[in-house]
Amino acid sequence: MRKELKHRILKTALFAAIALVGFSEANTLAQTCDNPTPLCGGESELSTQFTQMDMSAAPVSSCFTGDMFSFVRFHTTYLSTTEGVTVSLSNIDCSNTAVTAMVVLANPLDYCDIIQYSPVSDCITATSDTQFTTDDLYINTDYLVILNYQSGAEPSLCEIEVGVSGIPLTIEACCPTNIDHLESANIDVQGGDIGVGYQWEPSEFVDNPTAHNVNVTPETTTLFEVSGFVENCEYSDQILIVVGTEIDVPNAFSPNGDTVNDLWNITGLASYTGSILTLYDRWGQQIMRTSSYPQPWDGKIGGKDVPVGTYYYVIELNQPGVDLEPITGNVAIIR
C-alpha cells in the first residue's frame, strides 16, 4: 500500500511461528488436548507427542480418520484485523502415513471439550510440505491446530514442523513521519498486551519506553523498534522517524541564466545518502541517473541544454533496513 513520505509505515516481515513436532506411540509424554504445545512468533523446535484419542463425538470428526492426535496452540494478538493466518506443515516424516490437520476454535476453559470445537480452516491431508489459510480470526483468542494420523500394527515415529504466520500474530507501530530537529513525533503501537507493556529501543529518545503511546525526540533520523507481549509471546515492529526537512521536489524550473529559479533544487534529499534519482523524457528514455543528488541540476546533459518540456522522475530513497516507496512525479523545464 502506497503511503506519503510523512505517513509511512514500516512493517517488519510478518513473524513466523515454528514448532518441531515428534510423535511416538510408545512415549507417555504426549501433548494432549489439555496440554497443547504453545506456539509463539519466532519460536522453533518445540517437541510434542501423539497420543490416542476418541474424536468421534466432535463436530469436526469427519476430518480425522486416524486414532493418534497431537495439539498445538497459538494465541492471536490484540491487533484489530479481519484476516486469518497461514499454517505450514513441512518436513513431514510419518512412515509414509498421511497427516491430517485442522485449526479449530475451542472452549478456552477446557481445550478437551471436543463438542465445542468449531472449525476455522479446511481439513487438510498432507504427506509433503503444505500450506493452508484459516478463516478470519478473533483478536486475543486461543486456537488449536489438531494433527492426526493412523497408527499401524507396529509402533511408528511421526515428525512434522508446524508453522503459523500472519497479521493476527503481529503488532503494529504507527505512524512514521518527518520532523524538524528537536521536534517530537507521536507513535502509537497496537497488538500487544497493554497491561504487560512494551519495550522501545533506542529508549533514550522515548519519553515513556514501556508505554503503547509515546513521544520520540531523536536528534537524527532513527529507526525505532518496539516489542510487545501477548500470552508470554514476544512480537516486534520497526518504525522510521526522519529528522530534517521534508523532501520537496519542485514541479518546474527555468534554467535560462537569469539567476532566478535556474536550478532544480530538491530540498531534503541530501539526508538520504543512498538515494538514486532517475529522469526520463516524455518518450520514456532515461536521460539522467544520479546517486545522492550531489548538486542541483541545471537543465543540462553533457554540457548541453535539454529541450523544454516535461520530464518524469523516480527517486529511490534506499534507506538501509527500511522499505520506503519510491517518490515519482514530473518536472517542467521552462525557458
C-alpha positions in Angstrom: 0.0 0.0 0.0 1.5 3.3 -1.0 1.8 5.9 1.7 3.0 9.5 1.6 6.5 10.1 3.0 5.0 11.8 6.1 3.0 8.7 6.9 4.9 5.7 6.0 4.5 2.5 8.0 7.4 0.2 8.1 6.5 -3.3 8.9 8.7 -6.0 9.6 8.1 -9.0 7.7 5.3 -10.9 9.3 6.5 -13.2 12.2 6.5 -17.0 11.6 6.0 -19.3 14.5 7.5 -22.8 14.1 7.2 -25.9 16.2 9.0 -29.2 15.6 6.6 -32.0 16.5 7.8 -35.5 17.0 5.2 -38.2 17.7 5.9 -41.6 19.2 3.1 -44.0 20.1 5.2 -45.5 22.9 6.1 -42.2 24.5 3.9 -41.2 27.5 4.8 -37.5 27.3 2.2 -36.9 24.7 0.9 -33.4 24.1 -2.8 -34.0 24.7 -5.7 -31.6 24.2 -5.3 -30.4 27.8 -1.6 -29.8 27.4 -1.2 -28.4 23.8 2.2 -27.3 22.6 2.3 -23.4 22.8 3.4 -21.7 19.6 4.7 -18.1 19.5 6.1 -16.0 16.8 9.8 -16.8 16.3 9.8 -20.0 18.3 11.2 -23.2 16.9 11.9 -26.8 17.6 9.3 -27.3 20.3 8.7 -31.1 20.6 5.5 -32.9 21.4 4.0 -36.4 21.0 0.9 -38.0 19.5 -1.5 -39.8 21.8 -4.6 -42.0 21.2 -7.9 -40.2 21.5 -11.5 -40.7 20.6 -12.7 -37.8 18.5 -15.9 -39.4 17.1 -18.2 -37.1 19.1 -16.6 -33.9 17.9 -18.3 -31.8 15.2 -15.1 -32.0 13.2 -14.7 -35.8 13.5 -15.1 -36.3 9.7 -11.7 -34.7 9.2 -9.9 -37.2 11.3 -9.7 -40.9 10.3 -6.7 -41.8 12.4 -6.5 -42.6 16.1 -3.4 -40.7 17.0 -3.6 -36.9 17.8 -1.5 -34.0 18.8 -2.4 -30.5 19.6 -0.6 -27.2 19.0 -2.0 -23.9 20.5 -1.4 -20.3 19.2 -2.9 -17.1 20.6 -3.7 -14.1 18.4 -2.6 -10.6 19.4 -4.8 -7.6 20.2 -4.2 -6.2 16.7 -7.6 -5.5 15.1 -7.8 -7.3 11.8 -10.2 -9.3 9.6 -7.6 -11.7 8.3 -6.6 -15.3 9.0 -3.2 -16.9 9.5 -1.2 -19.2 7.2 -0.4 -22.6 8.7 2.5 -24.5 7.2 3.2 -28.2 7.5 6.8 -29.2 6.5 9.4 -31.8 6.8 6.7 -34.5 7.3 8.2 -37.9 8.2 5.4 -40.2 9.4 6.4 -43.6 8.0 4.7 -42.9 4.7 1.4 -42.1 6.5 -0.6 -39.1 5.6 -1.2 -36.4 8.3 -4.5 -34.6 8.6 -4.7 -31.1 10.1 -7.4 -28.6 11.0 -7.5 -25.4 13.0 -10.4 -25.0 15.5 -11.7 -22.5 18.0 -12.0 -24.4 21.3 -13.5 -23.7 24.7 -10.8 -21.6 26.4 -11.7 -23.1 29.8 -11.5 -26.7 28.6 -9.5 -27.5 25.4 -10.6 -31.1 25.6 -14.3 -30.2 25.3 -14.4 -31.6 21.8 -18.1 -30.9 21.4 -17.3 -27.2 21.3 -14.7 -27.5 18.6 -15.6 -25.1 15.8 -13.5 -25.3 12.6 -11.8 -22.2 11.3 -10.0 -23.9 8.4 -10.5 -26.6 5.9 -9.5 -30.2 6.6 -6.0 -30.7 5.1 -4.3 -34.0 4.3 -0.6 -33.9 3.7 2.4 -36.2 3.0 4.7 -33.4 1.9 5.1 -29.7 2.6 1.8 -27.9 2.6 0.3 -24.5 3.5 -3.2 -23.5 4.2 -5.0 -20.4 5.4 -7.6 -20.1 8.1 -10.8 -18.1 8.1 -10.8 -14.6 9.8 -9.8 -14.9 13.4 -10.8 -13.1 16.6 -8.3 -11.0 18.5 -6.7 -12.1 21.8 -8.0 -15.7 21.3 -6.7 -19.2 21.6 -6.8 -21.6 18.6 -5.8 -25.2 18.3 -4.0 -26.9 15.4 -5.1 -30.5 15.5 -2.8 -33.0 13.9 -3.9 -36.6 13.3 -2.6 -39.8 11.7 -3.5 -43.5 11.7 -1.2 -45.8 13.8 -0.1 -49.0 12.3 0.4 -52.5 13.7 4.0 -51.7 14.7 5.0 -48.6 16.7 5.9 -45.8 14.3 7.5 -42.4 14.5 5.9 -39.3 13.1 7.7 -35.9 12.9 6.4 -32.7 11.4 7.2 -29.0 11.5 4.2 -26.7 12.1 4.4 -23.0 11.4 1.9 -20.2 11.8 2.2 -16.7 10.4 0.1 -13.7 9.6 -1.1 -10.3 10.7 -3.1 -11.7 13.7 0.3 -12.7 15.1 1.9 -9.3 14.8 1.9 -5.9 16.4 1.9 -2.6 14.5 3.5 0.8 15.3 2.1 3.9 13.6 3.0 6.3 12.1 6.4 7.2 10.9 6.8 10.9 10.0 9.2 13.7 9.2 10.1 16.1 12.0 12.4 19.1 12.3 15.4 19.0 14.6 14.4 18.9 18.3 10.8 18.3 17.4 8.9 15.2 18.7 6.8 12.6 16.9 3.9 10.7 18.5 3.9 7.0 17.9 1.2 4.5 18.9 1.6 0.7 18.8 -1.3 -1.8 18.7 -1.4 -5.5 19.2 0.4 -6.2 22.4 -1.0 -6.6 25.9 -1.1 -3.0 27.4 -1.2 -4.5 30.9 2.2 -6.1 30.3 3.7 -3.1 28.5 6.1 -2.5 25.7 9.9 -2.0 25.2 11.1 0.7 22.9 14.7 0.9 21.6 16.6 3.2 21.5 14.9 4.1 24.7 16.9 7.3 25.4 14.8 9.2 22.8 11.4 7.9 24.1 9.5 9.7 26.8 8.0 6.5 28.3 9.7 3.5 26.8 7.2 1.0 28.3 4.0 2.7 27.0 2.0 2.0 23.9 1.7 5.7 23.0 4.9 7.6 23.2 6.6 10.8 22.0 10.1 10.3 20.5 12.6 13.1 20.0 15.6 11.7 18.1 18.5 14.0 17.2 19.0 12.4 13.8 17.0 10.0 11.5 16.4 7.0 13.7 14.8 3.5 13.3 12.9 2.6 16.4 12.0 -0.9 17.4 9.2 -1.8 19.8 8.5 -5.2 21.4 5.1 -6.2 22.8 4.0 -9.3 24.6 0.9 -11.5 24.3 0.5 -14.7 26.4 4.2 -15.0 27.0 4.9 -14.4 23.3 7.1 -11.5 22.1 6.4 -9.6 18.9 8.1 -6.6 17.5 7.8 -3.9 14.8 10.0 -1.1 13.5 9.3 2.5 12.6 11.4 5.2 10.9 11.5 8.8 12.1 13.2 11.1 9.6 14.8 14.2 11.2 15.3 17.1 8.9 13.4 18.9 6.1 10.7 17.0 4.3 11.7 16.1 0.7 10.3 18.8 -1.5 10.5 18.3 -5.3 9.7 21.4 -7.4 7.5 20.7 -10.4 9.2 23.3 -12.6 12.3 25.5 -13.1 13.7 27.8 -15.7 17.4 27.3 -16.4 17.8 30.4 -18.7 20.7 32.1 -16.9 18.8 34.9 -15.3 19.8 33.5 -11.8 16.1 33.2 -10.9 15.0 29.6 -10.4 17.8 28.4 -12.7 18.3 25.1 -10.7 16.2 22.1 -9.8 16.6 22.3 -6.0 15.3 19.2 -4.2 15.3 20.0 -0.5 15.7 17.2 2.0 17.1 14.6 -0.4 20.6 15.1 0.9 19.6 13.3 4.1 19.3 10.1 2.1 22.9 9.4 1.1 22.0 6.2 -0.7 19.2 7.8 -2.8 19.1 7.4 -6.6 17.3 9.8 -8.9 16.4 8.7 -12.4 15.0 11.2 -15.0 13.1 10.3 -18.2 11.9 12.2 -21.2 8.3 12.1 -22.5 9.1 9.0 -24.6 10.3 7.1 -21.5 14.0 7.3 -22.4 16.4 7.7 -19.5 18.3 10.9 -19.7 19.9 11.1 -16.3 20.7 8.9 -13.3 22.5 10.2 -10.2 23.3 9.0 -6.8 22.7 11.1 -3.6 21.8 14.1 -5.9 25.2 15.8 -5.1 24.2 19.2 -6.6 21.0 20.8 -8.1 20.5 20.1 -11.8 21.0 23.0 -14.2 18.9 21.5 -17.0 22.0 20.4 -19.0 23.1 16.9 -20.1 26.7 16.6 -21.3 27.0 20.4 -21.2 24.1 20.9 -23.5 20.6 22.3 -22.6 17.9 19.7 -22.7 14.8 20.7 -24.7 12.0 22.5 -22.9 9.1 20.2 -21.8 8.0 17.9 -19.2 10.3 15.2 -17.7 9.5 12.4 -15.3 11.5 11.3 -12.3 11.8 8.3 -9.9 13.6 8.9 -6.6 14.6 5.7 -4.8 15.5 6.6 -1.2 17.3 3.4 -0.3 17.3 3.9 3.4 19.2 0.9 5.0 16.9 -1.6 6.7 13.7 0.4 5.7 11.2 -0.3 2.9 10.2 3.1 1.5 8.2 3.6 -1.6 9.9 5.5 -4.5 8.9 9.1 -5.0 7.6 9.8 -8.5 6.4 12.8 -10.4 7.2 15.2 -13.2 9.1 18.5 -13.6 8.7 21.1 -16.4 11.7 22.9 -17.9 10.7 26.4 -19.0 13.0 28.9 -20.8 
